């Protein structure tokens, strides 16, 4: 019995909790992608670098707050910087919309031109972030590192395996749940949210019923920019900040959005968790878990790792391909294929 | 490219004359030669030519067919692998340690894949799913058992020097053709899956496949030495050192009134340029022939009016796969040429910004659908890419000249200079798409 519990704790500590955390971060990013797709109808390649931009602003503010001697106790100061960074990012994406995308939107141009333009925007944001903050790894989480240490857990339960809860993991999950609840409430209950959904479902009918498209687009960019910043800051707190990593998050985020059904917010959330769980669970070496579950005194050979860690991108890609082949609309019937 | 049908046949404006634009490009390069150095100018020309070939490949995909490939980097890297596998000498010890077993493992894998395909074709629905699952799980498990010990044995052979199977030990020029084949094969598989879906999905899928190809190259040490790099590759032109010590060459250089080492550098670069020029000119010729053949007109018709083309009985998906495979093959050839020029294979140097999106900028700026435009874009954008770093450093020095010698800002300006490049490229892409969507040399 104790062996089984140990195996369970080991699994939770190294697979379940990390993948729920990572899944929440991916889901927040994928929500932004999916909202832009639903309203503006293109795949925004600049989203990863938007995340990087928002996180960069949050890091600068964090440093400023730290220099002023601010502290949030056990929580990282970055949480205080987050709202300001969200505003800055929202302003940035609104600026790109006004200067760049609006022109094409007014002319109803082919979506692939939008995608290509977003590649240009990606280039610019990428360069700007690297100019301001460099290309290296930056850890900006302060406060206490753990809410529950592995040793405390072992003392508490008497098990051999420990379960650690990092502060950033708890923050990620709490913030993500809060943000998602607020977003779904907004989309379902408020007038603006309803007009966004109407616009996404049928643009012509929405226009006929008097919805102001520019207002819908404006709100969409603000939300997407805010979500990108939250996702980026949470990811950066949990792991670390590095511009190239954020660019690489683009693939799992796209995969999450498409897997869930592109244009469907609930799909992005489910997709994010599916992708994250697959990535973590398939690249984890189960050797010690099997040692507990297997017969007494059995020391299994090999790592029992299904996929090497280097190939974790391949997992989101393969899931994406499977979905595209079997059910191109994704789990929750996305918009257009 | 969106409404070419309406604009075809309209006379070109004088500034759209390719001769004029290429003359300006030549002037820029000559300026570099006079002001900076001729060696630098020739180095830029070499990479301009390779870039132009990549741009021609992407033009077949984006310009002819309207396919947005966000994974050019992967095909370019595959070309590099081909150059290594063609030219590196085989490592006999590694082959005897586990080469045969690796081949066996992959033959087994191929058998499993064939069995899965057959099972899916022949069996009923329930039996089909069951057989697929069993074949994949069992096949993967047996493959791992066969492959992993063999791989470890190969990688253990003298890891500091080799640790891989090596190549075929033939001329690296053969690797250029092989690079095209590798890229074409990969493109065919991905095309089968992703083409026919919405355009953005193709972009996302290709973005993913490029990352995976690179992950394989970086981690499968038995095949490519991974991040340990392969250096000292075969070279189709003489080495500078050999020329400098050759009495005949010293005399030749003295006859020209040049330093032997400078002359050697220039001669080697010119030899590469001649070699690349043959490929580039052949490619431009073939691409033009293809574009102005019934096939080219059909491709453009499919791009502009897919529904109408489909109604005329054209197989849109098959044509798109064709364009995708051809374009990728050209990128693969360019990738092999690039590795030849470097003389080494360094997987860490493949960056999506540099090898995927930069090539896209070249095609869009040059003029989507226009082959000469792609060549021009390849030259111009590569030139700007290289020189903008020099410009950035210059600006940084100017900006910091007012600062104290030890000012930390001075360093940060210098560090920031190379990152101006992506900003500039993004700006160029956005501005061209906005104000001159048909590029410098519009499609005719």
Interface residues (C-beta under 8 A of the other chain):
Chain A: X42 X43 X45 X100 X103 X109 X110 X111 X112 X113 X115 X116 X117 X119 X120 X121 X122 X123 X124 X125 X126 X127 X128 X130 X131 X132 X134 X135 X247 X248 X250 X251 X254 X255 X258 X308 X310 X311 X313 X314 X316 X317 X320 X321 X324 X325 X328 X336 X337
Chain B: X2 X66 X68 X70 X193 X194 X197 X198 X199 X200 X201 X203 X204 X205 X207 X208 X209 X211 X212 X215 X216 X218 X219 X352 X353 X357 X360 X361 X364 X415 X416 X419 X420 X421 X422 X423 X424 X425 X426 X427 X428 X429 X430 X433 X434 X437
